[in-house]
Amino acid sequence: MGVISLLWIIWALTTPNNYIWPVWPTLGWGIGLASHGFGAYSSGNEGLVEREYKKLSEKSEE
């Protein structure tokens, strides 16, 4: 998020009346974030979460 903000600040300070180029990295970052969130929180991952929890619980008992 900090890099995206920095890109917009650079754009605003250097070329405010020209082509709005920071929109492309922002869209790319947003698409990546959305796809990661969809993969992490989509249905069907309940078994994976339970398996990982069990593995971590067993590791902490050792």
ABEGO torsion letter per residue (X at the ends): XAAAAAAAAAAAAABAABBBAAAAAAAAAAAAAAAAAAAAABBGAAAAAAAAAAAAAAAAAX
